[in-house]
Amino acid sequence: MRVGVLVRALVQAEGLDKPSPLASLRGIWEELVGVELSRHSRLEGLRRGTLRVEVDSAAHMAELKGLVQGGLAKQLSEQSEDRTVRAIRLRLGNQSTLGAGDKRR
């Protein structure tokens, strides 16, 4: 067997060919919080129904807290395919790691 065929079979068998729940939430996040707030936040992880989000400033954190209190987790869950978001945990991050110049997104 060729190595490429084996690798493809392994990737499919392990489910690595499917997008992660976090990846599928990024577009929904931007749609719900808006482009501007999305530029100042980064989805860090999703574990046991809690979405962890890093925010680059206290002002943007306050704005996102208002959205979270207004039911953002429920909206994310309703719009995602796997409906796994039950809570959102925000944390203030390093301003240099986020923002409009962030190449990781």
Beta strands, then each sheet from edge to edge (+ up, - down):
strand 1: 41-47
strand 2: 50-55
strand 3: 87-92
sheet 1: 1+ 2- 3-
end
